[in-house]
Amino acid sequence: MKLTSEKRGDVFVINLKGKIMGGPESTQFHDHLKEAIARGERKVVLDLGGVEWMNSSGLGVLISAFTTLRNAGGEMKLGRITEKIQSLLIITKLSTVFDTHDTAEDAVNSFQ
Amino acid sequence: MTTSSAPDFREIARHLTELGHLAEQTAQHLRKGQGDPQQLQLFLDVSREALKGAALLDLLREADRERQENETFLRIGMQLSSTLDIDELLQTIIESLRDVVDYDAAGIFLVNRETNQIEADFLIGYEKADRRKLREKFEEGVPIGAGLVGWVVQNGEAVVVPDVHGDSRYIPAREATRSEIAVPIISGDEMVGSLNLESDEVDGFTNEDLEPLRTFASLVAVTLDRAHFHREMIIKKRMEEELSVARRIQLSFLPTSMPRFTPYDLAGLNFPTLEVGGDYYDFIRITDGDIGVAIGDVAGKGIGAALLMASFRASLRLESQSNYAISTILQKVNRFLYETNPPEQFVTAFYGVIDRRNNILTYSNAGHNPPFIVRNNEAIPLDTGGLILGSFPYPEYEEARVNLQSGDILAFYTDGVTEARNADGEEFGTERLVERVRAYRELGAMDMVRRICRDVHHFQSDKFSQDDLTLSIVKCQ
């Protein structure tokens, strides 16, 4: 898993790439998110366009991020989810919890 | 620098050389003054013997140094094979080095492969203040190429610096240091770090010191390799133990025999992978006329997943015995998992109850791959329900009732079945699973489960990591 991040207006966008499969790799992501929250970021978009593969532990990573942000009074939205992730979200019914959008742009705009 | 404890051959040789030169000068002096030929000869003999003695002593000095080195290496070698405490070993190596090349301070600096920075791993002869200073400098590590240490690692060459204040590469850390010598530490053909010695005197080291120092650097490399290997072995062993515990937990929770529940024919099989995932299936007898059917998949692998599965199973079995609605059972199980596990640890599960008197299946699906009923040309997905279990505090679970008909085949599975991939990366998929169920519809439930699992195994390529595989079948006769 590789990550980069950028600021778009008052929204913090994290781009995830590669395989999301939890484990020690996800520590980097969680640290990145926690630092952002500590800096005062509350509106976060995860751009999942570059994610090739995700297993159940990877879903756990998204759930954990969602919970961390919500507990901090913030909100997480998902942008550019692939067909595969979309079907995972539908099966697990996480689609009823996560706010998903076709593009990262849409996800950012939905905060306005 | 020779050591003070060893016999100082160099000093004796120097005296003898002086004596030889003195005798020669005296002889020349006598020759000019045309002195006594006998006296002259005597002086010439003395000078020759003295010079010979000096040369011999030089040879002896070399021999003694070699002997001392060999003894030291032998001693370290013995210690290497008897202890695996890396700090203790490095301490022994660095202290033994003093017998061969004297120093006031020494350090082992290693490249951190993750950060690609050089870190001070072992130091001797550093005062508290110097240590702090060094730690400040090396806290973030020093990039390869910076400082004398960095130069040695980058170039893979040794360096003798007679006066550190005259060398622009030098990064000062230890106040008293005046001269330094450093050799690369090489493991295989990889540059892993640098072994440094420092002296409080200018010209503390000579090129002669390089040879023994290189030998010590290779000892350090061997020590690090061994320690690394040992650490890996311990980790591997621990993981194997953990896996075997996890596997035992998992297996102990799966049905060992299939309950008789005529006119229904029930069967299930689980094939755990080497990594041990958290697949689960169960048949829970509730009353004479009702049987619970469960299948679940715990996020993650290893002992964590096995323990979560244990909690889930205990909670489900407990709640299912009370006369609750299925939606209530799932809510209670969810609440229990939510309170006892972090949100990223969740379970996807399907739970249903078959009432054989009225031929009704009542179920709710908590985020699990939908089981399906094969009826004639249809495959009816059982996807009514709610969120995965354990991640959120108060999800609602819808439940559904399905009238079962004679000839219906219910298939419950985990993603290990549908996501098994062939060499082209193609997934087995639900359509193929439905088609297999139809193809084997005349077989008994257990035979059908066996045949389908065999088909999945044939389909699956070793190229991809494999997940636990669980399938259970209920036939309505």
Contacts between the chains, C-beta under 8 A, distances in Angstrom:
chain1	res1	chain2	res2	distance
A	22	B	299	7.6
A	22	B	300	6.6
A	22	B	344	7.2
A	56	B	297	6.8
A	56	B	299	4.0
A	56	B	300	7.0
A	56	B	346	7.7
A	56	B	348	7.4
A	57	B	299	5.5
A	57	B	300	5.1
A	57	B	301	7.8
A	57	B	344	7.7
A	59	B	299	6.9
A	59	B	346	7.7
A	60	B	299	5.0
A	60	B	300	7.1
A	60	B	343	7.8
A	60	B	344	3.3
A	60	B	345	6.6
A	60	B	346	6.6
A	61	B	344	6.5
A	63	B	343	5.2
A	63	B	344	5.3
A	63	B	346	6.9
A	63	B	391	4.9
A	64	B	342	7.1
A	64	B	343	5.9
A	64	B	344	4.0
A	67	B	343	4.6
A	67	B	391	7.5
A	91	B	348	7.6
A	91	B	367	6.4
A	91	B	368	7.3
A	91	B	369	5.9
A	91	B	370	7.2
A	92	B	348	6.1
A	92	B	367	3.8
A	92	B	387	7.2
A	92	B	388	4.8
A	93	B	366	7.9
A	93	B	367	5.1
A	93	B	385	7.1
A	93	B	386	5.8
A	93	B	387	4.7
A	93	B	388	6.9
A	94	B	367	7.3
A	94	B	387	7.0
A	94	B	388	6.9
A	96	B	387	6.8
A	97	B	387	6.7
A	97	B	392	6.7
